[in-house]
Every structure is written in C-alpha cells, then in structure tokens.
C-alpha cells in the first residue's frame, strides 16, 4: 500500500491546500466595474488591457494587474481626488481571467488542455470537468501537480481513481499557479 502513495516518484498531493484568506488578484483580460458614488459619469465597466493597465474617465494609464479590487478602488479614489471632493469608489471584478501566476494550467492528455482562472476551494475534479476529462491514452494515475506556491514541488494525483472509479479521496484542492500534467499511457 505504501507504494501507491508515492506513485510516479512524487508524494501524493495534500487534500486541503487553499488558505482561508485568499484574495483574488486582477490580471489582463479581467473586466472591472468601477462605480464612483454620486458620479455616474465617472463610473463604468473597463477591461484590464494586456499591459495590465486600465483607463477610466479622468484616470489614464492606471496599473490594475497584480492588485486586489480594493487596492484598485483606493488608487482610483486617490487619482480622482484631484477632481472630485472625497470620492467613494467601489471596484467589482465582473469577468475573471487573472494573472498568469494565478492560473491553473492543464497539459498533456486532457480532452481540452487549457488554463483556468483560480477559484477558492477549487479541486482537481473541478479542473478536470472544465478540461473535459481524460483522453483514451491518458495515464491518469501517474498525473502530477507542479505547485508554484511551493517552489515547483511535484505531487502525484490519481485521476483515474477519481474520474473512472469515483474515489473522492483522490480529489485534492489546487492552488493558484498549479500545473496539472497528465502523461500518456504506454499501453
């Protein structure tokens, strides 16, 4: 039984991984709703450009990438303070992509290899549903997670057991920046 825990030469992925104090980090491609209280002409929905910046009325070229929505709201308030007395700003992320460092990547023998925006309490099962499951050639029980948050430490995950046998014990949480690598089977 001990051999099953370290299949593929890597330790089994820990079941619980997410921290309760996670805050979403804005990245290029996200859509922000910026609301300035009592100033509808300064409010609106803006995309975060590929360079990580946003532009709103009276605020040009403000960096949004790598910040939380609250930090962006305080930056907008500071910039608008030159034109509006005591602005009160709320920023809501309405469409999520996130910065590359926060995205979950699925590569190899997934039906649809892709990247996914990280969500709190996201699990390998959630990732595999989004990726459309495994191909017929996948060696799911030798899949690995490369965990960027732990200096690229590798963990083994048992995708065949989870997806084909319904073994919920094989369902583990993912962290921002994780890469799920699904190798090809030899037979």
JOWOVEN-V364082 format. One record per residue. N is the residue number from 1. PHI is phi in radians with two decimals (* if undefined). PSI is psi as a letter, one per 30 degrees, with the letter a starting at -180 (* if undefined). NEAR is the number of other ideal C-beta (glycine too) atoms within 10 Angstrom. Layout:
# JOWOVEN-V364082
N,PHI,PSI,NEAR  N,PHI,PSI,NEAR
This chain:
# JOWOVEN-V364082
1,*,e,4  2,-1.11,e,5  3,-1.13,f,6  4,-1.21,e,11  5,-1.24,f,10  6,-2.12,h,12  7,-0.98,k,16  8,1.44,g,17  9,1.44,g,9  10,-2.08,l,16  11,-1.17,l,13  12,-1.14,k,17  13,-1.17,k,24  14,-1.17,k,13  15,-1.13,e,12  16,-1.73,k,8  17,-2.33,f,19  18,-1.26,k,16  19,-1.70,k,9  20,-1.23,f,6  21,-1.79,g,5  22,-1.19,k,14  23,-2.12,k,10  24,-1.14,k,17  25,-1.84,k,19  26,-1.31,k,27  27,-2.45,l,22  28,-1.00,k,17  29,1.67,f,16  30,-1.21,l,24  31,-1.98,k,16  32,-2.00,k,22  33,-1.79,j,15  34,-1.86,j,22  35,-2.02,k,17  36,-1.87,j,22  37,-0.99,k,13  38,1.11,g,9  39,-2.43,i,16  40,-1.07,f,9  41,-1.22,f,8  42,-1.75,f,20  43,-1.66,l,16  44,2.87,l,13  45,-1.84,k,13  46,-2.34,k,19  47,-1.49,l,15  48,-1.51,j,25  49,-1.21,l,14  50,-1.00,f,9  51,-1.47,g,11  52,1.47,g,17  53,-1.92,l,15  54,-2.25,l,25  55,-2.28,k,12  56,-2.32,l,19  57,-0.97,k,15  58,1.27,f,16  59,-2.25,j,19  60,-1.84,k,10  61,0.96,h,9  62,-1.68,k,17  63,-1.26,k,14  64,-2.00,e,27  65,-1.05,k,21  66,1.46,g,13  67,-2.06,l,21  68,-1.47,l,15  69,-1.09,e,19  70,-1.17,e,12  71,-1.10,e,15  72,-1.12,e,22  73,-1.03,e,21  74,-1.15,e,13  75,-1.14,e,18  76,-1.14,e,25  77,-1.02,e,17  78,-1.10,e,13  79,-1.17,e,17  80,-1.31,f,21  81,-1.01,f,11  82,-1.26,f,9  83,-2.04,f,12  84,-2.20,k,17  85,-1.32,k,6  86,0.80,i,8  87,-1.17,k,20  88,-2.04,j,13  89,-2.08,k,24  90,-2.13,k,15  91,-2.09,k,24  92,-2.13,k,12  93,-1.42,j,21  94,-1.80,f,10  95,-2.44,k,13  96,-1.93,k,16  97,-2.29,e,19  98,1.41,l,25  99,-1.22,l,21  100,-0.95,e,12  101,-1.16,f,13  102,-1.83,f,21  103,-1.39,k,18  104,-1.64,k,25  105,-1.95,k,18  106,-2.10,j,24  107,-2.26,l,15  108,1.67,b,20  109,-1.55,h,20  110,-1.55,l,23  111,-1.05,e,15  112,-2.33,i,10  113,-1.00,k,15  114,-2.92,l,15  115,-1.97,l,15  116,-2.31,k,20  117,-1.19,k,19  118,-1.24,k,23  119,-2.25,k,16  120,-0.95,k,12  121,1.16,g,12  122,-1.20,k,20  123,-2.07,l,18  124,-1.05,e,24  125,-1.08,e,16  126,-1.05,e,16  127,-1.11,e,22  128,-1.22,e,23  129,-1.12,e,11  130,-1.12,e,16  131,-1.49,g,21  132,1.37,g,13  133,1.49,a,15  134,-1.73,l,21  135,-1.37,l,16  136,-1.17,f,7  137,-1.75,g,13  138,-1.35,k,21  139,-1.83,i,18  140,-1.01,e,24  141,-1.36,f,20  142,-1.91,g,21  143,-1.23,l,28  144,-2.29,l,20  145,-1.89,k,25  146,-1.71,j,17  147,-1.72,j,20  148,-1.05,e,16  149,-1.17,f,13  150,-2.10,h,15  151,1.08,h,6  152,1.07,h,10  153,-1.17,k,13  154,-1.79,k,16  155,-2.25,k,20  156,-1.53,k,20  157,-2.20,k,28  158,-1.83,i,24  159,-1.23,e,26  160,-1.07,e,18  161,-1.06,e,17  162,-1.23,e,22  163,-1.45,e,19  164,-1.76,f,12  165,-1.92,f,11  166,1.24,g,9  167,-1.41,j,12  168,-1.12,f,11  169,-1.10,f,10  170,-1.48,f,21  171,-1.46,j,20  172,-2.13,l,20  173,-1.33,k,17  174,-1.88,l,25  175,-2.05,l,19  176,-0.99,k,22  177,1.54,f,20  178,-1.13,k,27  179,-2.09,k,19  180,-1.72,j,24  181,-1.88,k,17  182,-1.96,j,25  183,-1.36,l,17  184,-1.51,k,11  185,-1.34,l,16  186,-1.53,f,7  187,-2.46,*,4
